[in-house]
């Protein structure tokens, strides 16, 4: 076997080059002329070229496409007299699909369509296919976002059999027989607290202050599993989707609306089936007693984050009078959240304080404003309550030694920590040379140290980028970011399948006398759920970021020529990134900076003027002018303002 031959997956770039991603070893760069006929995502054989010709890392030539992993293309249809072409909207795919006009169905020129590939490209042959779906019409306002959704293999609509099943199960009534088998908490003062536009309320809370000084916290979670049976159509579709995806004015739900916004949503003044985690918490934040059980609740109020925050932060009299019956509980919630947060911070939990964008859309779905999202006290209260419930449930099932889906987060890799050390040193911040001994508490202390400083957002973002991604696993090896040993996702079964699986195991434990014997059959299932859920979460996060970036580009289209103050957020070989206060990020090419020639100083995270010695470093404030906005490539170019 040729020792220079490697096998991997090709990931192409919008500039037409690519990298063959390797499971082990360094990725291999492939120049445009050496891509053979490979399409993005294909499994390929690549032969390394002699190292003497490498410009940096390993380089190679694709010699064979082993397996095609792309069988459909989402693109724009361009119709000609005898044939049409589907031009991919994903800029990483540069192969047009030729389609005979008899195979385009009802699609018209300019429509966004899905084309099935019937013949893959050869050395001298074009790819051919047929149109099988119309994603959006050419004049549709939301065509670009719908195209992105479909590029990721997601669909807003559910299959008919899933909708039919959802309608059937939601016709079930909560009768006295069902209620009698649960702990009846309908007389307990209970509230939901969510965003003003939320419709799927999957968690409700109750807090009581005990005479001992301890707090009783009830976290009630929608019992989705009561309506979604294992391996039915609803369940299979939910697992396939893995999670709901939120795209501003669009939601790709994990479950049909009849469930997500209907029978499973903990609406006020309506009986709802729940699973409750009841915890007694002492003044140090320790859970001294707990119980997990099936319940039935009737939420007293549907509260909104901003209203609760106005009461607790500003003592808003009008709102306080309106909610006088629950005011004491809100105050107790504030006290308990403070206790839990202090305990978590003392243990070294990482809280990244970064500005997040809230893009305001008009009626047509176009961005009209970008605001900064605020994490106010009500948001933090619910966050703390969900965290402690998730931790309590995870520890309970860890000690039962049964198959389970844990939420895990591994420590950063050694080379990433070395890179972080170099980055922080450029700000005069030092961390230990013994990278294996760096605990979350060390990083948490750094976050406290920079709190309120101009570079806070940038340093927060860089530290976050150095972290590994959290994922789901049957193994419980801890959560580095939260600085805890036991953690799972229990609190959002309407929008996350791992939570639904956790509920399934909880209910099996509560209702099956032979639980520990029978639960062994779940071992393969939790492995499957962990893998699929981790994969779908990555897709959701990437799509959400792509849509946000696209909307920011559209927002900046009419801002060309305007001047802004920003902060340098990244340094590259050909230029640097600058982030504006509204979180919009643009690129400044060194060649466009007049008066000097700038070179990247990678070690010190800066660019240095060859003639002047002037430095441009990450975290520096700069004034920029919007130069170009490229909607197709979703790129914004800035120029440094001339002094």
LOTITI-755214 format. One line per field, with one value per residue (C-alpha): residue in one letter; x, y, z. Coordinates in steps of 0.2 Angstrom, whole numbers, plus 5000, padded with zeros to 4 digits. Layout:
BEGIN
r [a/...]
xx [X/...]
yy [Y/...]
zz [Z/...]
***
This chain:
BEGIN
r [x/x/x/x/x/x/x/x/x/x/x/x/x/x/x/x/x/x/x/x/x/x/x/x/x/x/x/x/x/x/x/x/x/x/x/x/x/x/x/x/x/x/x/x/x/x/x/x/x/x/x/x/x/x/x/x/x/x/x/x/x/x/x/x/x/x/x/x/x/x/x/x/x/x/x/x/x/x/x/x/x/x/x/x/x/x/x/x/x/x/x/x/x/x/x/x/x/x/x/x/x/x/x/x/x/x/x/x/x/x/x/x/x/x/x/x/x/x/x/x/x/x/x/x/x/x/x/x/x/x/x/x/x/x/x/x/x/x/x/x/x/x/x/x/x/x/x/x/x/x/x/x/x/x/x/x/x/x/x/x/x/x/x/x/x/x/x/x/x/x/x/x/x/x/x/x/x/x/x/x/x/x/x/x/x/x/x/x/x/x/x/x/x/x/x/x/x/x/x/x/x/x/x/x/x/x/x/x/x/x/x/x/x/x/x/x/x/x/x/x/x/x/x/x/x/x/x/x/x/x/x/x/x/x/x/x/x/x/x/x/x/x/x/x/x/x/x/x/x/x/x/x/x/x/x/x/x/x/x/x/x/x/x/x/x/x/x/x/x/x/x/x/x/x/x/x/x/x/x/x/x/x/x/x/x/x/x/x/x/x/x/x/x/x/x/x/x/x/x/x/x/x/x/x/x/x/x/x/x/x/x/x/x/x/x/x/x/x/x/x/x/x/x/x/x/x/x/x/x/x/x/x/x/x/x/x/x/x/x/x/x/x/x/x/x/x/x/x/x/x/x/x/x/x/x/x/x/x/x/x/x/x/x/x/x/x/x/x/x/x/x/x/x/x/x/x/x/x/x/x/x/x/x/x/x/x/x/x/x/x/x/x/x/x/x/x/x/x/x/x/x/x/x/x/x/x/x/x/x/x/x/x/x/x/x/x/x/x/x/x/x/x/x/x/x/x/x/x/x/x/x/x/x/x/x/x/x/x/x/x/x/x/x/x/x/x/x/x/x/x/x/x/x/x/x/x/x/x/x/x/x/x/x/x/x/x/x/x/x/x/x/x/x/x/x/x/x/x/x/x/x/x/x/x/x/x/x/x/x/x/x/x/x/x/x/x/x/x/x/x/x/x/x/x/x/x/x/x/x/x/x/x/x/x/x/x/x/x/x/x/x/x/x/x/x/x/x/x/x/x/x/x/x/x/x/x/x/x/x/x/x/x/x/x/x/x/x/x/x/x/x/x/x/x/x/x/x/x/x/x/x/x/x/x/x/x/x/x/x/x/x/x/x/x/x/x/x/x/x/x/x/x/x/x/x/x/x/x/x/x/x/x/x/x/x/x/x/x/x/x/x/x/x/x/x/x/x/x/x/x/x/x/x/x/x/x/x/x/x/x/x/x/x/x/x/x/x/x/x/x/x/x/x/x/x/x/x/x/x/x/x/x/x]
xx [5000/5006/5012/5007/4989/4976/4957/4946/4931/4933/4927/4927/4929/4919/4936/4935/4950/4947/4953/4952/4947/4957/4951/4969/4983/4983/4970/4977/4975/4969/4971/4956/4965/4968/4950/4947/4928/4925/4910/4909/4906/4913/4924/4940/4957/4971/4989/5002/5013/5032/5034/5046/5031/5020/5017/5012/5004/5001/4995/4988/4980/4963/4965/4948/4931/4927/4909/4898/4889/4879/4864/4854/4858/4849/4851/4844/4836/4842/4830/4836/4827/4832/4839/4840/4854/4853/4867/4871/4867/4881/4897/4907/4899/4904/4896/4881/4867/4861/4842/4832/4817/4805/4812/4810/4791/4782/4798/4802/4817/4825/4816/4826/4824/4831/4839/4842/4859/4856/4874/4889/4902/4916/4933/4924/4906/4894/4883/4865/4849/4830/4821/4811/4806/4803/4810/4805/4799/4810/4801/4798/4805/4812/4819/4837/4833/4822/4837/4849/4836/4835/4854/4855/4843/4829/4811/4798/4784/4781/4776/4758/4758/4767/4754/4740/4748/4750/4732/4726/4736/4732/4713/4717/4709/4718/4704/4703/4711/4727/4727/4725/4741/4751/4755/4742/4751/4737/4734/4752/4757/4766/4772/4781/4793/4798/4801/4786/4785/4787/4773/4781/4782/4791/4796/4786/4793/4788/4798/4794/4804/4805/4805/4823/4829/4830/4821/4810/4812/4800/4805/4790/4794/4781/4778/4781/4784/4765/4761/4776/4777/4794/4797/4780/4780/4781/4796/4805/4803/4808/4824/4828/4827/4835/4830/4821/4830/4826/4828/4821/4804/4805/4805/4809/4801/4806/4788/4772/4763/4749/4761/4774/4762/4747/4745/4763/4765/4762/4749/4741/4725/4725/4729/4745/4755/4773/4788/4793/4810/4807/4823/4826/4841/4851/4859/4875/4866/4867/4853/4850/4834/4826/4812/4808/4790/4776/4764/4750/4750/4739/4750/4744/4753/4762/4776/4788/4806/4806/4791/4798/4815/4806/4798/4815/4827/4816/4802/4790/4774/4761/4768/4770/4752/4747/4756/4754/4748/4765/4776/4783/4787/4796/4807/4811/4816/4828/4836/4837/4845/4858/4863/4864/4874/4886/4889/4892/4904/4913/4916/4923/4908/4912/4900/4904/4898/4896/4885/4872/4863/4844/4839/4823/4814/4800/4784/4793/4807/4820/4831/4827/4837/4850/4849/4860/4851/4851/4852/4842/4838/4823/4833/4847/4834/4827/4844/4850/4834/4836/4855/4852/4838/4848/4863/4851/4843/4860/4868/4853/4854/4873/4873/4859/4872/4859/4860/4857/4861/4873/4878/4897/4910/4928/4943/4952/4966/4984/4989/4973/4978/4995/4988/4976/4991/4999/4984/4981/4999/4996/4984/4996/4986/4996/4990/5000/5013/5006/4992/4985/4982/4972/4955/4939/4941/4957/4948/4933/4945/4951/4934/4931/4947/4942/4924/4919/4935/4934/4942/4930/4919/4934/4943/4927/4924/4942/4942/4925/4932/4946/4934/4928/4910/4898/4890/4879/4886/4881/4897/4897/4914/4909/4906/4921/4913/4901/4914/4903/4904/4886/4875/4861/4847/4831/4821/4817/4809/4798/4813/4827/4827/4840/4828/4814/4825/4830/4811/4808/4821/4814/4796/4803/4812/4796/4784/4793/4797/4811/4819/4837/4835/4824/4834/4849/4839/4841/4860/4861/4847/4856/4871/4861/4852/4868/4876/4861/4858/4876/4876/4859/4864/4880/4869/4856/4870/4879/4862/4857/4874/4873/4856/4861/4876/4865/4853/4867/4874/4857/4856/4872/4868/4863/4876/4891/4901/4895/4908/4908/4919/4924/4936/4948/4941/4953/4970/4974/4987/4978/4968/4959/4941/4933/4917/4905/4896/4880/4890/4892/4909/4918/4935/4949/4962/4979/4982/4968/4977/4985/5002/5010/5012/5005/5011/5003/5013/5004/5013/5007/4990/4993/4998/5013/5017/5033/5038/5031/5031/5013/5003/4985/4981/4966/4956/4961/4948/4948/4937/4931/4920/4909/4917/4908/4893/4893/4876/4880/4896/4889/4904/4906/4922/4928/4942/4951/4946/4960/4966]
yy [5000/5018/5025/5042/5038/5044/5042/5055/5067/5082/5099/5112/5130/5144/5149/5132/5124/5111/5100/5082/5080/5065/5056/5055/5067/5083/5088/5089/5104/5102/5115/5118/5110/5094/5091/5078/5077/5077/5086/5093/5079/5065/5051/5052/5044/5058/5056/5067/5077/5078/5088/5100/5107/5111/5129/5126/5109/5093/5095/5082/5077/5068/5052/5044/5047/5032/5036/5050/5058/5071/5065/5081/5099/5115/5128/5142/5136/5144/5139/5139/5134/5115/5112/5120/5122/5121/5132/5127/5140/5132/5141/5126/5116/5122/5109/5114/5101/5100/5096/5092/5104/5089/5085/5102/5099/5115/5125/5141/5152/5159/5147/5139/5120/5103/5093/5074/5070/5056/5056/5063/5073/5065/5071/5077/5075/5087/5081/5079/5077/5081/5093/5085/5099/5118/5126/5144/5155/5167/5182/5175/5187/5173/5162/5164/5158/5144/5139/5138/5127/5115/5115/5107/5094/5101/5104/5115/5103/5086/5070/5067/5051/5061/5075/5062/5054/5070/5075/5058/5058/5076/5071/5062/5070/5071/5061/5056/5039/5047/5060/5048/5039/5055/5067/5081/5098/5108/5118/5122/5140/5137/5149/5148/5162/5163/5176/5186/5177/5160/5147/5130/5131/5115/5121/5128/5132/5133/5140/5140/5147/5134/5139/5131/5144/5131/5133/5120/5121/5112/5111/5104/5098/5094/5075/5073/5055/5052/5057/5051/5032/5024/5020/5027/5039/5054/5047/5042/5059/5068/5058/5061/5080/5079/5096/5111/5125/5143/5156/5172/5172/5154/5138/5121/5111/5094/5090/5095/5111/5101/5094/5108/5122/5112/5098/5097/5116/5121/5134/5144/5138/5122/5104/5097/5081/5084/5076/5085/5086/5093/5099/5105/5117/5124/5141/5135/5129/5111/5099/5091/5081/5078/5068/5064/5059/5060/5074/5085/5104/5119/5134/5150/5163/5164/5177/5186/5188/5207/5209/5198/5207/5224/5219/5212/5225/5240/5237/5241/5246/5243/5225/5222/5226/5215/5200/5203/5185/5178/5193/5184/5169/5179/5187/5169/5164/5179/5174/5155/5159/5170/5156/5144/5155/5159/5141/5138/5152/5147/5130/5138/5137/5147/5161/5169/5187/5190/5202/5192/5200/5201/5205/5213/5209/5218/5210/5203/5195/5208/5215/5232/5234/5224/5226/5218/5204/5207/5193/5200/5193/5183/5174/5170/5163/5151/5146/5142/5132/5122/5119/5112/5101/5094/5090/5082/5070/5066/5061/5051/5040/5039/5031/5019/5012/5011/5016/5035/5050/5062/5080/5080/5093/5087/5098/5108/5100/5104/5113/5124/5129/5133/5144/5152/5156/5165/5175/5180/5185/5198/5206/5204/5189/5174/5156/5141/5133/5116/5115/5098/5106/5121/5119/5128/5139/5146/5152/5158/5169/5176/5180/5189/5199/5206/5210/5227/5230/5235/5218/5208/5202/5197/5188/5179/5174/5167/5157/5150/5145/5136/5125/5108/5107/5099/5083/5069/5053/5036/5039/5052/5060/5077/5094/5105/5121/5119/5112/5098/5079/5075/5083/5079/5088/5085/5101/5103/5088/5098/5104/5091/5073/5068/5076/5065/5050/5055/5056/5039/5031/5041/5034/5017/5018/5024/5012/4996/4985/4976/4992/4988/4971/4978/4994/4985/4984/5003/5002/5002/5015/5028/5026/5029/5044/5052/5051/5057/5071/5077/5077/5086/5099/5104/5106/5117/5128/5130/5134/5147/5155/5155/5163/5176/5180/5182/5193/5204/5206/5211/5224/5231/5232/5250/5255/5256/5272/5274/5275/5265/5262/5244/5232/5221/5203/5192/5193/5183/5182/5193/5205/5206/5205/5220/5219/5233/5236/5228/5212/5214/5208/5213/5210/5223/5218/5224/5229/5241/5250/5265/5272/5255/5237/5226/5208/5196/5193/5177/5174/5191/5191/5207/5214/5225/5239/5235/5253/5262/5248/5252/5238/5233/5220/5210/5221/5237/5250/5256/5267/5259/5263/5250/5247/5232/5220/5204/5196/5180/5176/5184/5195/5212/5222/5237/5249/5258/5276/5288/5299]
zz [5000/4996/5012/5006/5003/5016/5017/5024/5021/5010/5017/5003/5005/4996/4988/4980/4989/5003/5017/5019/5037/5046/5061/5066/5061/5053/5040/5022/5011/4993/4980/4968/4953/4964/4970/4956/4955/4974/4981/4998/5011/5000/5007/4996/4994/4994/4990/4999/4988/4994/5010/5001/4991/5006/5010/5028/5033/5023/5005/4993/4977/4978/4967/4970/4977/4988/4993/4988/5003/4993/4984/4983/4980/4986/4973/4961/4945/4929/4915/4897/4881/4881/4899/4916/4928/4947/4954/4972/4985/4996/4990/4995/4981/4964/4953/4943/4941/4923/4922/4907/4907/4907/4924/4933/4937/4941/4946/4937/4933/4949/4961/4975/4972/4978/4964/4966/4958/4945/4938/4948/4939/4930/4924/4908/4912/4921/4935/4930/4941/4942/4953/4967/4978/4977/4993/4989/4974/4966/4973/4991/5005/5015/5001/5007/5025/5018/5007/5022/5032/5018/5014/5032/5028/5039/5036/5044/5040/5048/5038/5037/5048/5062/5061/5061/5077/5086/5083/5089/5105/5110/5109/5125/5140/5158/5167/5185/5182/5175/5189/5203/5198/5201/5215/5214/5215/5207/5223/5224/5219/5202/5189/5172/5167/5149/5135/5129/5113/5120/5116/5122/5141/5146/5164/5179/5196/5214/5229/5247/5262/5276/5295/5296/5283/5269/5253/5244/5226/5214/5196/5186/5168/5155/5154/5135/5136/5141/5124/5114/5115/5111/5092/5087/5072/5084/5093/5077/5070/5086/5087/5069/5072/5089/5095/5090/5080/5083/5069/5074/5065/5061/5072/5066/5081/5087/5090/5080/5086/5093/5107/5108/5109/5115/5127/5133/5135/5153/5150/5164/5172/5163/5170/5164/5167/5173/5181/5196/5205/5222/5231/5249/5248/5263/5265/5257/5241/5245/5241/5257/5252/5235/5227/5208/5204/5192/5195/5189/5190/5186/5183/5191/5180/5164/5168/5157/5160/5159/5170/5184/5182/5183/5199/5207/5200/5200/5212/5199/5208/5195/5191/5210/5213/5198/5205/5223/5226/5221/5226/5241/5231/5218/5232/5239/5221/5220/5237/5232/5215/5223/5235/5220/5209/5223/5226/5208/5206/5221/5214/5198/5186/5170/5166/5150/5149/5130/5121/5111/5097/5096/5078/5076/5060/5050/5044/5029/5039/5035/5049/5054/5070/5080/5099/5113/5122/5141/5154/5168/5185/5180/5166/5179/5192/5179/5173/5191/5195/5179/5182/5200/5194/5180/5192/5205/5192/5184/5201/5206/5191/5191/5208/5201/5189/5175/5156/5155/5144/5153/5147/5147/5144/5143/5148/5134/5124/5129/5114/5115/5133/5127/5114/5127/5139/5124/5120/5139/5141/5128/5140/5155/5162/5167/5170/5176/5165/5171/5159/5166/5182/5176/5184/5179/5194/5187/5171/5182/5191/5175/5169/5186/5184/5167/5171/5166/5156/5137/5132/5142/5127/5117/5130/5135/5117/5115/5131/5125/5108/5117/5125/5119/5114/5127/5121/5126/5132/5141/5151/5165/5165/5171/5165/5164/5161/5175/5186/5192/5191/5187/5174/5162/5152/5160/5159/5140/5133/5121/5112/5116/5113/5127/5139/5133/5134/5152/5156/5149/5161/5175/5172/5170/5187/5195/5187/5184/5199/5189/5183/5186/5177/5162/5160/5153/5137/5136/5134/5115/5115/5126/5115/5099/5107/5113/5096/5086/5098/5098/5079/5077/5090/5080/5065/5074/5081/5064/5056/5069/5067/5048/5048/5061/5050/5035/5044/5050/5032/5025/5039/5034/5015/5016/5028/5015/5018/5036/5050/5066/5081/5084/5093/5084/5087/5077/5068/5052/5039/5026/5038/5054/5060/5069/5079/5081/5097/5090/5087/5068/5062/5047/5039/5036/5023/5027/5009/5011/5026/5018/5023/5029/5025/5039/5044/5056/5072/5076/5093/5100/5092/5083/5066/5065/5052/5043/5041/5056/5069/5073/5081/5079/5093/5097/5109/5102/5098/5080/5069/5053/5037/5029/5012/5004/5009/4999/5001/4992/5001/5017/5020/5026/5022/5033/5030/5044/5044/5038/5052]
***
